[in-house]
């Protein structure tokens, strides 16, 4: 169990995050600062991580015999006891001098620190989240503890910062190369063949299958190794339209499936090849894109299709037409019953995973921006042209960018979509969810053009070779 301390100055939402991770209201939450005074312990869960949580009092810059000073010492003890520290600040207020002072204290502790930009719902906290680079702990994780937003990104950051667990040499769940398993959620409508597909992949009847719809009720994790790569497959309950979900048990199963999507890295959307892309399939695909997960379409039961070539082409055209926000997402036709086409699935999964983890060089990104603007200049609003100035990648998984431009609030959504489609095509990121935020104001990367875009273990792409096409 990972010991996680939640720290920060008063009234930034530490106890709200504590309650969110604990799954119930353990700490009192109020708008007044200083409600929490002692350390509070609890047990929680984030994705598949079991957590021992420590809630703390707001950090104050005092060292006397006052109550505030004693509260500060309680916070410092929590940092000493923790394996990972969540440093929470208010994204709407931005980084304050007290945040900077506390950052110095945390640096001296030597503990892994994750900066959490709380209250980031909407766009009000975007600027504050970028200010977090000044704290010296890298990029922040934008979340809303009150609304449960951003927890998948927080999960990925905690997994990356957590110390490696000690495992036996013969532990079957460990990756031979020491890497953490790739998390792959298998979702779809009832009786689409999800459990059968997982059983075929791992080579054993691990999951219960049958002709009846709705056999799987819980999200079941299965650890597996593919070509020396550790994989965690998550089988989920079939998802029907909301209006058809009646029983309380089915509602719980649906929530479990949606949670699996939130904490996945790649999602396999399994569809019956005889009637793919029905309304529920489209809803699921759109949800995966909005959650920022990589997506692979799987056309199952392909052995029952009479005209494979024309059918596959028709499915690809249907996906392009009905899901333009996922243009180019990989599509694999297979039969879990016979094993036909199965050899194409995992290469497509890891290609999607690599694209989803991509970091682009800032210089190449701005070379691309210049080419994109030359081919299709930004529009003029009320006689004044919008002028993009600089672009940088703020994070991967999914690739997220900030574009600094004059009159940023006037940029049409159509031009932002053009930039996203051009990014996908120019840097070979088909179907990858991409986030582009347009901002006005000074360029925070001017002193160090590569700041905020370095990352270890992620693939860097070369500059585009040709002028981007829309």
BELQUI-V167177 format. One record per residue. RES is the residue in one small letter. SS is DSSP state (a for helix, b for strand, c for the rest). OMEGA is omega in radians with two decimals (* if undefined). Layout:
res = [RES RES]
ss = [SS SS]
omega = [OMEGA OMEGA]
This chain:
res = [x x x x x x x x x x x x x x x x x x x x x x x x x x x x x x x x x x x x x x x x x x x x x x x x x x x x x x x x x x x x x x x x x x x x x x x x x x x x x x x x x x x x x x x x x x x x x x x x x x x x x x x x x x x x x x x x x x x x x x x x x x x x x x x x x x x x x x x x x x x x x x x x x x x x x x x x x x x x x x x x x x x x x x x x x x x x x x x x x x x x x x x x x x x x x x x x x x x x x x x x x x x x x x x x x x x x x x x x x x x x x x x x x x x x x x x x x x x x x x x x x x x x x x x x x x x x x x x x x x x x x x x x x x x x x x x x x x x x x x x x x x x x x x x x x x x x x x x x x x x x x x x x x x x x x x x x x x x x x x x x x x x x x x x x x x x x x x x x x x x x x x x x x x x x x x x x x x x x x x x x x x x x x x x x x x x x x x x x x x x x x x x x x x x x x x x x x x x x x x x x x x x x x x x x x x x x x x x x x x x x x x x x x x x x x x x x x x x x x x x x x x x x x x x x x x x x x x x x x x x x x x x x x x x x x x]
ss = [c b b b b b b c b c c c c a a a a a a a a a c c c c c c c c c c c c c c c c c b b b b b b b c c b b b b b b b c c c b c c c c c c c a a a a a a a a a a a a a a a c c b b b b b b b c c c c c c a a a a a a a a a a a a a c c b b b b b b b c c c c c c c a a a a a a a a a a c c c c c b b c b c c c c b c a a a a a a a a a a a c c c c c c c c c c c c c c c c c c c c b b b b b b b c c c c c a a a a a a a a a c c c c c c c c c c c c c c c c c b b b b b b b c c b b b b b b b c c c c c c a a a c c c a a a a a a a a a a a a a a a c c c b b b b b b b c c c c c c a a a a a a a a a a a a a c c b b b b b b b c a a a c c c a a a a a a a a a a a a a a a c a a a c c c c b b b c c c c c c c c a a a a a a a a a a a a a a a c c b b c a a a a a a a a a a a a a a c c c c b b c c b b c b b b b b b b b b c c c c b b b b b b b c a a a c c a a a a a a a a a a a a a a c c c c c c c c b b b b b c c c c c c c c c c c c c c c c c c c c b b c c c c c c c c c]
omega = [-3.08 3.14 -2.98 3.08 3.12 -3.01 3.12 3.11 -3.08 2.94 3.07 3.08 -3.12 -3.11 3.08 3.09 3.09 3.13 -3.14 -3.13 3.12 3.14 3.10 -3.08 3.09 -3.11 3.10 -3.13 3.12 3.14 3.13 3.10 3.04 3.14 3.11 -3.13 3.11 2.94 3.08 -3.10 3.09 3.11 -3.12 -3.09 3.07 -3.02 3.10 3.12 2.99 -3.00 2.86 -2.98 3.04 3.03 -3.04 3.04 3.09 -3.09 3.08 -3.13 3.13 -3.13 -3.13 -3.12 -3.08 3.08 3.14 3.13 3.11 3.06 3.11 -3.13 3.06 3.11 3.14 3.06 3.11 3.11 3.13 -3.08 -3.00 2.98 3.08 -3.12 2.99 -3.13 -3.01 2.98 -3.09 -3.09 -3.12 3.08 -3.09 -3.12 -3.13 3.07 3.11 3.04 -3.13 3.10 3.14 3.11 3.09 3.12 -3.12 3.11 -3.14 -3.12 -3.12 -3.13 3.03 -3.08 3.04 3.13 -3.08 3.10 -3.10 -3.12 -3.10 3.12 -3.07 -3.11 -3.04 -3.08 -3.07 -3.10 3.13 3.13 3.11 3.12 -3.06 3.08 -3.12 -3.14 3.06 3.12 -3.13 -3.07 3.11 3.10 3.14 3.12 2.88 -3.12 -3.11 -3.08 3.11 -3.13 3.05 -3.08 3.10 3.08 3.09 3.10 -3.12 3.14 3.13 3.11 -3.13 -3.07 -3.05 3.07 -3.13 3.10 3.09 -3.13 3.10 -3.10 -3.12 3.13 -3.07 -3.09 -3.11 3.12 3.14 -3.13 3.09 -3.13 3.08 -3.08 3.00 -3.07 -3.06 3.09 3.13 -3.04 3.11 3.11 3.11 3.05 3.09 3.12 -3.09 -3.11 3.11 3.12 3.14 3.10 3.12 -3.13 -3.05 3.05 3.08 -3.14 -3.08 -3.06 3.14 3.13 3.12 -3.11 -3.11 3.08 3.03 3.12 -3.14 3.12 3.13 2.97 -3.04 3.13 3.11 3.12 -3.00 3.09 3.09 -3.14 3.12 3.06 3.11 -3.10 3.00 3.12 3.14 3.07 -3.07 3.07 3.09 -3.07 3.07 3.07 -3.05 -3.10 -3.10 -3.12 -3.01 -3.01 3.09 3.13 3.14 3.10 3.10 3.10 3.11 3.12 3.12 3.13 3.13 3.08 3.11 3.09 -3.10 -3.05 3.09 2.98 3.06 3.12 3.01 3.08 -3.07 -3.14 3.03 -3.04 -3.13 3.06 -3.13 3.03 2.96 -3.01 -3.11 3.07 3.14 3.11 3.12 3.14 3.11 3.10 3.13 3.13 3.14 3.08 3.10 3.12 3.02 -3.03 3.00 3.06 3.11 3.06 -3.07 -3.14 -3.08 3.13 3.14 -3.12 -3.08 -3.13 -3.01 -3.07 3.13 -3.13 3.14 3.12 3.13 3.11 3.12 3.10 3.13 3.12 3.14 -3.06 -2.99 -3.14 -3.11 3.13 3.13 -3.09 3.11 3.11 -3.07 3.13 -3.09 3.07 -3.07 3.03 3.10 -3.13 -3.10 -3.08 -3.13 3.11 -3.07 -3.10 -3.14 -3.00 -3.02 3.01 3.10 3.13 -3.08 2.98 3.10 3.12 3.12 3.11 -3.12 -3.11 -3.00 2.94 3.14 3.08 -3.09 3.14 3.13 -3.14 -3.13 2.97 3.09 -3.12 3.13 3.12 -3.14 -3.14 3.11 -3.11 -3.10 -3.08 3.08 -3.09 3.02 3.13 -3.11 3.07 -3.13 -3.06 3.01 -3.07 2.99 -3.05 -2.98 -3.14 3.11 3.07 -3.12 3.12 2.99 3.01 -0.04 3.11 -3.07 -3.02 3.00 -3.14 3.10 -3.06 2.98 3.14 -3.06 -3.09 -3.14 -3.09 -3.14 3.10 -3.13 3.14 3.07 3.09 3.08 3.13 -3.14 3.12 3.12 3.07 -3.13 -3.05 -3.05 -3.10 3.06 3.11 -3.06 3.06 -3.09 3.05 -3.09 3.11 3.08 3.07 -3.13 -3.07 2.95 3.03 -3.06 3.13 -3.10 -3.12 -3.01 -3.11 -3.13 -3.05 -3.12 -3.10 3.07 -3.11 3.07 3.06 3.12 3.06 3.10 -3.06 3.09 -3.10 3.07 3.13 3.14 -3.09 -3.07 3.10 -3.08 3.09 -3.13 *]
